[in-house]
Amino acid sequence: QIGLLLLLSLLALSLLQPFSLSAFVLHLPFAAVLLVAARQREDLCPFPWLSAVVLIVISLVPLLSGQSHVVAAPVDKFWAYAIAASLFSVGGVWLLRQSRLVAVWSSLAFLSPVLWLSVTYLQLPELLQGWHWSAITLMLGGAYIFYATQRLARAEHDIPAVWLLLAGHAAYSVAVAIAFQEAGLTLALALQLISLSWLIKRYQLQSVDWLVKLLVAVVVTRLTFNPWLLSYADTLGGTHWSLWTYGGATACCVVAARFLNSDNPLRAWLEAAALHLLVLTLGAETRYWLYDGQVFIDRFSYLEAAINVNLWAALALAYHYRGQLSEHLRGIYAVAAKVLLCASLGAFALLLTAHNPYFGYQVVATTPVFNSLLLAYGLPVVMAWLVRRYYVARWRNMAGVVGMVALFVFINLEIRHLWNGDVSDYLPTSSGELYTYSLVWLLIAIGAVLQATRLQKTQLYKAGMCMLLAVIAKIFLVDMSDLAGLLRVASFMGLGLALLGLSYMHKRLSGETS
């Protein structure tokens, strides 16, 4: 109780005012006393770890407060932290040989050097710059992992080996943090997923599953919130960082998942992360090529919206399909699929309004049919059909409506494009273009009525009849206003024959269905 009170007092004082280097060093003998006391009484085993945590916290307080924690030269700070690391590491090894609490003292012995090295890097980054410090830390992590594999070869359920593996991967993380920044750091962290998955399969180390999940969470979080956390474009000198960062992290998750057995729940987490990172990779690559490498530029163009409408809908279907096969993450896949479908609908709404080339905001290539209109409004018809066919039932009606809207808009824009070479509303509308609209709309309405009659779809029948009435009104009020004489008579006769044919087919199909 006295030791705990002293530790809490030390922590409270550090939060109130900064400690001097001498005060920091004077607290190290107190930590040594706690190590000796823990050897005599096992109920005191939390105190050495607690003293280490308290000293680490008070060392990092200046990073939060913006003050200098230790009024001394950087070299003196370095040696103070080195002494603390040696004290706790040696003490942990000593107690590991003398006590039954293997997990407690293994963690203290092997993690202490890595933790204090991290504190040194955070407090004194100017001292640890350069590849040599990264190499030294990497060698420390490699030695830990090598020693752990040697112990696991003799006994698969060796507790110190587990902590050696954890400390080794932690040392690797510190090494890559020293050597790399931002994009390179994220990829380097993702590479650990492969080694951890291999170790889990090779030595049946289910106790480190949480570390894989933690790494997955860190990588996914960094790459998901990059626009608000980091700015890679300014630091990587024009390199194609989005491909090797997003794509590399995705590949790491895929490879790591393949190392694990199919019945391992951890494999489902890695596959879910891989699918999520694939979404981010495709999105980042789209923006990279559209905006000349500026992935996080504050812009959402017509072409990007056209690509994302189809991309997000396709990935939503992929999430839905993957959710049907998953036992543990079905809910997560379902939520992700809905989010992507809603994003796809939002992008399509922009294509109908703010980014609609008809309003003159976008330029469409003069190539007939095979232009951006096919991507923006034609392909969404296919995606809507796939959603209606393969997605959950309650979304089918909405998918059908979106598909019909996309088809109608696509046909009309293509007609205008074929007549004018562009679709802007500033271009004049010729009589031939007006007649083309009427003819195509009439065929669509007739097709909808006949299909609704054959399938007995009441809503489709009503929609077809409404469109038919609109076409007839357009023909009488707009198209025929410029006609006279025999052309007007021929138009009336053609419309009448079309309606008679529709009536005949409707009766025939009605008779067949009845």
N, C-alpha and C positions, 0 to 999 in steps of 0.2 A: 504493500500500500504506500509506503514511504517512497519507493522507487517510482511508482506510477505518478505520485504527486509531484515529484521532482521533474519528471519528463513533461508533464502537462504544464508545469510552471515555466520550464524552458521554452516550450512551444509558445505559450502566452507572451512571454517577454520578447521573443523574436518577432511576434506580430506587432508589438508596440514600438519597438525601436531596433535598429540594426545592430548586429553583434560585430565586435572587432575580431580580427584574426586570432588574437590571444585568447579571447573568450571561447572561440570555436575550438581551439586546440585544448584548452583546459577542460572541456567537456568530454574529450576522448578518454581520459582515465576513468571517468565515471562509467562510460560504456564498457571499459575493460573489467571494471568491478562487477558489472551486471553479468558479463560472460562467465566470470569465475563463480559467481553466486548461482547461476543457472546450472553449473555442473554439480553443485552440492544439492540443489533442490529442483526437481523437474517441474514443480508448479511455477517456477520463475522463468520458464523457457520463453514466454512471450516478450519479456523485457528487453533482451538483446535486439530482437527484431524491431521492437517499438522504439528503442533508442536510435537505431539506424534510420528508421522512417522519420523521426523527429528531426534529426540532424539534416537529412535530405530536404525536408520541408523548409527548415529555416535557411538552408542554403539557396533555395529557389524563391524565397519571399521577395528578394529584390527584383526578380523578373516581373513580378506582378505589381510591385509598388514603384518601379522605375528608379530605385535608389541603389546605391552601392552597398552590398552586404558586408564586404570585408574591405576595410581601409588598408590596403597593402598592395605590394607589387603582384602582377599576375603570376609570376613564378612562385611566390610564396603561397598564393592561393592553390596553385597546382599541387605543391608538395603537401599542403594540409589535406586536400582531398585524397591524395595518394595514401597518406598515412591512415586516413579513415577507412579507405577501401581495404588496405592490408590488415588493419585491426579486425574488421568484421569477417573478412575472408579466412584469415588464419584462425581466428576464434571459432568460426563455424566448422572448419576442418578438425580442429582440436576436440570440440564437443561431439562431432560426428563419430569420432573414434572412442569416445568415452560414454556416450549416452544411447538410450534406446529410441530417442525421438529422431529417427533418421530423416524424415521429411522436413522437419523444422530446420535442422542444422545443415542439411544438404542445400536447401534453398538459400540460407544465409551465406554459406561458403561460396557457392557458385554464382549467385546473382549479385553479390556485393560489388565485385570489380566492375561489372557491366553497369550497374546503377550509378556508381560514383564516376565512372567514365562519362556517362550521360550527363551528370551534373556538371562535370568539368567542361564538356562541350557546350552546354547551354550557358554556363557562366563565363567561360573563357574561349569563345569561338576563335579568337585571333591566335591562340596558342595551338589549336588543333587543326589548323588549316593545312592542306597538302595531302598528297596521296600516302605519305609514309604513316601518318596516324591512322588513316583508314586501313592500310595494310596490316598494321600492328593489331588493330581491333579485329580485323577479319581473321588473322592467324589465331587470336585468342578464341574466337568462336569456332574455328576449325578444329583446334585442339580439344575444346569441350566436346564437340560432336564425335570426333574420332575416339576419345576416351569413353564416351557413352556407348558407342557401337561395340567397343571391346568388352565392356561390362555386360551389355545385352546379349552378346554372343555366349557368355557364360551363364547368364540367368535372365530370362525374358522379362521377369517381373521385378527388376532391380529399381528401387525407388531413387537412389542417387543418379542413376542413368537418365531417368526422366527429367530431373532438374538440370542435369548437364545439357540435355537436348534443348530445354527451354532457354537456358543461359546462352547456349551457342547461337540459337536463332535470334535472341535479343542482341547479342554482340554483332551479329551480321546486320541487324537493323541499324544499329548505331554506326557501323562502318559505312553503310551506304548513305546514311544521313550526312556523314562527314564528306563523303566523296561526291555525292550527287545532290541535286536540288530539284524540287518540283516534279517534272515529268519523269526524269530518270529515277528519282526516289520511289515514285509510285510503282514503276515497273520492277524495280529491285525488290520492293516489299512483296510484290505478287509472286516473284520467283520462289519465295519460301514455301508457297503452297505446294509446289511440286515435291520439294524435299520432305516436307512434313507428311504429305500423303504417302510417299514411298516408305518412310519410317513407320507410319501407322500400320501399313499393310505388312511390312517385313517383320516387325517385332510385336504386332498386335497391341499397339500403344493407344488404346481407347481413351486413356486418361488425358491426352493432349488434344482431344477433339475441340475443346473450347478455344485453344490457341488458333486452330485453323479458322474457326468461326470468327474470332476476333480479327484475324488478318483479312478475311473476306470483307468484314464490316468496314475496316479501315480503307481498303482499296476501293470498294464500291462507293463509300462516302466521299472519298477524295475525288473520284472521277465523276460522280453524279453532281456534286456541288462545285465543280471547278470554276464555273463562271463567277461565282461569288467568293471563292477562296484563293484562287491563283490566277496568274496572268502569264501563261507560257510563251505567248507569241513575242513578248518583249525580251525574253531571256534566252531563247534557243536559236537565235540567228537564222531564222528562216528554214530550219530543218523540218522535215515532215514528222513532227513529234506526235501528232494525233494518231497516226497509223501504228507506230511502235509502242506508244503508251496505252491507248485504248485497246488496239488489236493485240498487243503483247499480253496485257493483263487478261484479256479474254482467252487467249491461247493457254496461259498458265492455269486458269480455272478448268479448261477442258482437259488438259493433260493430267492435272491433279485428280480430277474426277475419274479418269480412266485407270489410274493406279489403284483405286479402291474397288472393293467388291460391290456387286450390284445391290446386295442386301444391307450395305452400310448406310445408315441415315445421313452420314456426312456427305456422301456422294450426291444426294439430292440437293443439299445446300450449295455445293460447288456447281452443279448443273444450273440451278436457279441463278446463281451469280454470273455464270457464263452467258446465260441468255440475256440477263439484264445488261451486262457489259457489251454484248453484241448490239443491243439496241443503241447504247451510247456510242459505240464505234461507228455504226452506220450513220448516225446523226452527225457525229463530229466530222466524218469523212465528207459527208454531203456539204457541210458548211465550209470545210477546208477548200474544196474545189470550186464552190460557188463564189467565195469571197476572197480568193487569192491568199489562202493560208490564214486568214483572220477568223478563227473558229468562233471566238466569243464576241464578234462585232455585234453591235446593237442594231440588227436588221433582220427582217423576215420577208423575203421577196416572194414574188409570184411563183417562180420556179421552185423555190424551196418548199412552199406550201403544196405545190403539185406533187413533188416527190414524197413529202411526208404524209399526205393523205393516203397514199397507197402503201408506203412503208409501214406506217403505224398500224394500219388495218391488217396487213399481212402478219406483223409481229404479234398483234392481239390474237389472231387465230393460232399462231404458234404457242403463245402462252396458254391459250385455252386447251389446245391439244396436249401440251405438256402437263397441264393440271389434271387431265383425265387419267394420266398414267402415274401421278404422284399420290402417295398415301399421306405424306407428312406435310407437304407444302401446297396442298390444293387451294386453300384459302388465299395464300399469297399470290399464286398464279391467277386466280379468278379476279382479284383486285387489280393486278397489273394489266390484265386483259381489258377490263372495263376502263381503266385510266387511258390506255392507248386508244381504245375505240372512241372515247370522248375527245381525246386530242385530235384524232383523225376527223371527227365531225366538226370540231372547231376550225381546223385548217380548211376543210371543204366550205364551211360558212364564209371564210375569208375569200375563197375563190369565187363565191357567188356574189360577194359584195365589194369589199375594199380592193381586192386583187383581180376583180373581173376585167379581162381585157376589153370587154365591150364598152366600158366607161372611159376608155382611152388611156388608162394608166400603164398598160403593158403593151409591148410590141410582140406580135406573133410572126414567125417566119412565113415567107410566101409559099413554102412547099405545101402542096395540097395534102390534106388528111394527116400525113406523117409529120406533125409539128407538135408544139407544146400543148395544144388543145387535146390531143389524143391522150397525153399523160395526165392533164389536169381534170378532164371531164369524161374521157372515154374509158380509161382504165378503172376509175372508181365505180363504173357500172359493174365491171367484173368483180371487184372487191365486195361490193354490196351484195351481189349474188352469192359469193362464197360465204359471207357472214350470214345471210339468210339460210343458206344450205347447211352450214356446219356449226354455227354458234347456238347459244341457248335460245329457247323458243320465244321468250318474251321480247327479244330484240328483233325478231324476224319481220314484224310489220314495219318497224322503223327502217330496217335495212331495205325493205321493198320500196318504201316511199323515197328514201335517199337514192336508190338505184334508178327509179323512174325520173326523179328530178334531174339527176346527172345525165341520163340518156336524153331527156328533152333539151337540156341546155347544150349538150354536146352537138346534137343534130342541128339546132338552130345556129350555133356559132360556126359550125362547119359549112352550112349553107351560105352564111354571110361571107365567110372566108373564101369559098369557091367563087362567089360572084365578084368580090372586091379585092382579094389578096390580103385583106386585113379584116378585123372585126370591130373596129372603133365606131362608136355611134356618130362621130363627126362625118363619116362618109355618107354620101347620099344613097338612098334605097331605091333601086330601080323597080319597074313594074314586073320584070321577069323574076326578080328576087321575091317580091310579094307573092306572085303566083306559086313559086316553089315552096314557100312556107305553107300556103294553103293546101297544096297537093300533099306534101309530106304529113302535115297535121291531120288531114283527112284520112290518109292511110293508117296513121297511128291510131286514130279514134276508131276506125273500122276494125282494125286488128284487136284493139282492147275490148270492144263490144263482143266480137265473135269469140275471143278467148275466154271472156267472162261467162258467156253463154255456155260454152263447151264445158268449162270447169265449175259452173254454177257458183261464181264468185260475185256476190252482190255488190261489194264495195268497188271492185274493178269495173263492173258493169256501169255503175253510177258515174265513176270517173270518166269512162269512155264516152258516155252519153253527154256529160257536161262538156267535154272537149269537142264532141261532134257539134253541139249547139254553138260553141264559140267559133268553130271553123265556118259554119253556115253564116253566122252573123258577120264574120270578117269578109266572107266572099261577097255578101250583099252590100255591106256598108263601105268596104274599102276597095276590094279588087275590081268590082264591076262599075265603080264610079267613073273610071276612065275608059270604059268600053262603050261601044255604040253599034247599032245595026246587027249584022250577022254574028259578030263576035260575042255580043251580049246574049243572043239567042243560043249560040253554041255552048256558052258557059252554063246557062240555065239547064240545057238539055244534058250536059255532062254531069252536073250536080244531081239532077233528078235520076239519071240512070244509076249513079253511084248509090243513092239512097234506096232505090228499088232493089239493087243487088244486095245491099246490106239487109233489107227487110227479108228478102228471100232466104239468105244464108242464116239469118237469125231464126226464122221459122223452122228451117230444116234442122239446125242444130238443137233447137228446143225440142223438136219431135224426137230426135235421137236420144237426148238425155232423159226425156220423160219415159 
